[in-house]
Amino acid sequence: MFIKIVGYIWLGMGIILLIRPQVLKKRLLKKGLRRLRKLFALLALVLGGLLISIGFKFQGILPKILVILGILGIIKGFLLLNSKSSDALFNWAAELPLTYFRIGACCQIAIGIIILSL
């Protein structure tokens, strides 16, 4: 049930960002880096947990790879909280053209559909 809710949220946010990518760009420029770092760390932790839970539901080699990716995502989430290089990453992302934000929104929609289908 929780996975379906997260899938719908991902799908909805992807559609919103596909229609209005300047919203994300303005947020990147407006918000403080500390708060953004916490949000992206939380996102990495949640996605890591989702990948682990999906990996344990199914049998085979692909779900085990998902578990490994989930563990790596959780580790990356904890490392992102303390990383000074994340400041440079956020500054770089804020300067990208809107086309890249639309491509990211399409990827987010695809991930939302994959989460809902599993």
C-alpha positions as CSV (number, residue, x, y, z in Angstrom):
1,M,0.0,0.0,0.0
2,F,2.8,2.4,0.9
3,I,4.6,1.7,-2.3
4,K,1.5,2.5,-4.4
5,I,1.1,5.9,-2.5
6,V,4.7,6.7,-3.2
7,G,4.3,5.7,-6.8
8,Y,1.3,8.0,-7.3
9,I,3.2,10.9,-5.6
10,W,6.2,10.3,-8.0
11,L,3.9,10.2,-11.0
12,G,2.0,13.3,-9.9
13,M,5.2,15.3,-9.2
14,G,6.7,14.2,-12.5
15,I,3.7,15.4,-14.4
16,I,3.8,18.7,-12.5
17,L,7.5,19.2,-13.2
18,L,7.0,18.2,-16.9
19,I,4.4,20.9,-17.3
20,R,6.2,23.6,-15.2
21,P,9.9,22.8,-14.9
22,Q,10.7,26.4,-13.8
23,V,9.1,25.7,-10.5
24,L,12.0,23.3,-9.6
25,K,14.6,25.6,-10.9
26,K,13.2,28.5,-8.8
27,R,13.2,26.3,-5.7
28,L,16.8,25.3,-6.3
29,L,17.8,29.0,-6.5
30,K,15.5,30.1,-3.6
31,K,16.0,27.5,-0.9
32,G,19.0,27.2,1.3
33,L,21.5,24.5,0.5
34,R,21.2,23.0,4.0
35,R,17.5,22.4,3.6
36,L,17.9,21.0,0.1
37,R,20.6,18.7,1.3
38,K,18.2,17.3,3.9
39,L,15.4,16.9,1.4
40,F,17.6,15.0,-1.1
41,A,19.1,12.8,1.7
42,L,15.5,12.0,2.8
43,L,14.6,11.2,-0.9
44,A,17.6,8.9,-1.2
45,L,16.7,7.1,2.1
46,V,13.0,6.6,1.0
47,L,14.0,5.4,-2.4
48,G,16.6,3.0,-0.9
49,G,13.9,1.6,1.4
50,L,11.5,1.2,-1.5
51,L,14.1,-0.7,-3.6
52,I,14.9,-3.0,-0.6
53,S,11.2,-3.7,0.0
54,I,10.5,-4.4,-3.7
55,G,13.6,-6.6,-3.9
56,F,12.5,-8.8,-1.0
57,K,9.0,-9.3,-2.5
58,F,10.2,-11.1,-5.6
59,Q,12.5,-14.0,-6.4
60,G,15.4,-14.0,-8.9
61,I,18.5,-12.0,-9.6
62,L,17.0,-8.7,-10.6
63,P,15.3,-8.2,-7.2
64,K,18.6,-9.0,-5.4
65,I,20.2,-6.3,-7.6
66,L,17.4,-3.9,-6.5
67,V,18.2,-4.7,-2.8
68,I,21.9,-3.9,-3.4
69,L,20.9,-0.6,-5.1
70,G,18.6,0.2,-2.2
71,I,21.4,-0.3,0.3
72,L,23.7,1.9,-1.8
73,G,21.0,4.5,-1.9
74,I,20.6,4.5,1.9
75,I,24.4,4.8,2.3
76,K,24.4,7.7,-0.2
77,G,21.6,9.4,1.7
78,F,23.6,9.4,4.9
79,L,26.7,10.6,3.1
80,L,24.8,13.4,1.4
81,L,24.0,15.0,4.7
82,N,27.6,15.8,5.4
83,S,28.9,16.3,1.9
84,K,30.4,19.6,1.0
85,S,30.5,18.6,-2.7
86,S,26.7,18.7,-2.6
87,D,26.9,22.5,-2.6
88,A,28.7,22.5,-5.9
89,L,26.2,19.9,-7.2
90,F,23.2,22.1,-6.3
91,N,24.8,25.2,-7.8
92,W,25.5,23.3,-11.0
93,A,21.9,22.0,-11.2
94,A,20.4,25.4,-10.6
95,E,22.2,26.7,-13.7
96,L,21.0,24.0,-16.1
97,P,18.5,24.8,-18.9
98,L,14.8,23.9,-18.5
99,T,15.2,21.0,-21.0
100,Y,17.2,19.0,-18.5
101,F,14.5,19.5,-15.9
102,R,11.9,18.2,-18.3
103,I,14.1,15.1,-19.1
104,G,14.3,14.6,-15.3
105,A,10.6,14.9,-15.0
106,C,10.1,12.2,-17.8
107,C,12.5,9.9,-15.8
108,Q,10.5,10.6,-12.7
109,I,7.2,9.7,-14.5
110,A,8.8,6.5,-15.7
111,I,10.0,5.6,-12.2
112,G,6.5,6.3,-10.9
113,I,5.0,3.9,-13.5
114,I,7.5,1.2,-12.7
115,I,6.8,1.5,-8.9
116,L,3.0,1.3,-9.6
117,S,3.4,-1.7,-11.9
118,L,5.5,-3.7,-9.3
